[in-house]
Amino acid sequence: MFTDEALDSVGIESLWRKSQQSAQESIGCQTKAVHSAEAEVQTVSTTASSSQTEPQDQLIEQLLLQNDHGPEPPGLKNFLHRVEDMVIKELAKNAKSHAFDGFQVNWEEQSQLVSCLHCLQYPRAQERGLHVTCISWSCTGSVVACAYGRIDDGDCSTEKSYVCTWNLDRRGMNPKQPDLIIDVTTTVTALSFHPTQPSLIAGGLYSGEVVVWDTSRTQDPVMAQTGMSADSHREPVYQVDWMPTQKRGELRVLSASSGGRILLWTVDSDSGRFVLSAGYALVRQQVPHSSSAHVKARGSSNVGVTSLALSPWDSDTFLVGSEGGLLLKCSFSAQTSAAVPSEGQSVTLRAPATFSFRPCGSPVHSIHCSPFHRNLFLSVGTDGLAQLYSLLQASPLLSLRVSDSYVFDVRWSPTRPLVFAAATGQGVVQIFDLGRRSLRPAATIEQNSGGQAATCLAFNTRNTHLLAVGNADGKVNIWHLSTDLTEQGPRETAQLEQLANEVAE
């Protein structure tokens, strides 16, 4: 009923595939060909040049022939040949001359010798009419300390005073507001920063006490105080100095008073006490005879010490000036007992004087040893003179009139061997240069203090262009010194040596 049958194949063409193929296009992307080119650069020509001096004879001929405007001056050539040997001889002589040694041409614009940087003051002290009695720089050179009190006939024993410090490097430093104010029960008559520890200050008081303040202690800066005992001074202490030590961490202070005693203390920081290590007493009858014959013995037999200076060259030597005008060379190693009655001291007092210089006619306010020569020192006093002495001669090598009034302080420059400064009772600071032919001051600082005295001054040994001056009006002026006053000349040390070798008249 059913059978297989083979039929032809039938194909149906896809309209969708055909439409898709017709919609597609062949697209290609390729960068355009890179064009390159070669080029060369070369100099077209070269030039060579040279320079050479002409022979001397030929140069002379050219110079003589340069004047094309007229004939050669008659006799010029013969004149030049005739004086040539003479001129060369004089030039050779000048080359060996020392007439202009030390002269330096200053091509820069001349600057002011001194200028005031700061005027420091403590209003409360000024309101009470207190004077600046002493001044000192810290070992860092950034902090200056001053003490207030009285230099006149006021009641110094009971009047309260102050020690103030300013850090000049502190940002926002207020010249009318000290960074630290220490209240003291009596006038501070001496002040000295420690040479290596910037927070320690030694002070001497009008009551005879010696104090060490530690400025790092904000609550109670008193580190040690002598108090009143058999070992302590009875009269005002006019000088305090830090003594060099052999033991690390040991603190020693030297103090001198108007009672004639010079005491060496060791500071016991743990107990806050001073321990007396050695003591010296100056008595008229034990002063060397070279000067005592010229001094009239009046009043007490004690030699009242008003100034003292340690030798930076010899640790055994110190100099003393007295209110009677004596100038004495003393020794720490002296063994002669002082002719003073015992008052219960813990040490035996010794007589230190070994040599007397020609006495002054007035109290000696200040002495300072030269930092550049081991034998030279300066002294000033109420006679208005600054006198230069050698340790090897009794008479002064040089006397300079500084003021018609008192001279309260004198200090050598730390950088110029021949320069020193002096503070006068007229309020003027005179700066002298011993290398000048004229004995007039090299610079005069007018402080506009209303004629009140300049009581003390101190060079800054770290920032050597700074000079601090304390005044009776209660102000401390910080002066900037120009390079003319701070930079050492080529022959200054030799000139100082020559001056030291002169024989006093």
Secondary structure as UniProt FT lines:
FT   HELIX           15..23
FT   HELIX           56..65
FT   TURN            74..75
FT   HELIX           76..95
FT   TURN            99..102
FT   STRAND          114..121
FT   HELIX           123..127
FT   TURN            128..129
FT   STRAND          131..137
FT   TURN            139..140
FT   STRAND          143..149
FT   TURN            156..158
FT   STRAND          161..167
FT   TURN            168..169
FT   TURN            171..172
FT   TURN            175..176
FT   STRAND          180..184
FT   STRAND          188..193
FT   TURN            198..199
FT   STRAND          200..205
FT   TURN            206..207
FT   STRAND          210..214
FT   TURN            215..216
FT   STRAND          222..225
FT   STRAND          237..242
FT   TURN            248..249
FT   STRAND          252..257
FT   TURN            258..259
FT   STRAND          261..268
FT   TURN            269..272
FT   STRAND          273..281
FT   HELIX           284..286
FT   HELIX           289..292
FT   TURN            293..294
FT   STRAND          305..310
FT   TURN            315..316
FT   STRAND          317..322
FT   TURN            323..324
FT   STRAND          327..331
FT   TURN            332..333
FT   STRAND          349..350
FT   STRAND          353..356
FT   STRAND          364..369
FT   TURN            374..375
FT   STRAND          376..381
FT   TURN            382..383
FT   STRAND          385..390
FT   TURN            391..392
FT   STRAND          398..401
FT   STRAND          407..412
FT   TURN            417..418
FT   STRAND          419..424
FT   TURN            425..426
FT   STRAND          428..433
FT   TURN            434..435
FT   STRAND          443..446
FT   TURN            450..451
FT   STRAND          454..459
FT   TURN            464..465
FT   STRAND          466..471
FT   TURN            472..473
FT   STRAND          475..481
FT   HELIX           483..486
FT   TURN            490..491
FT   HELIX           492..500
//
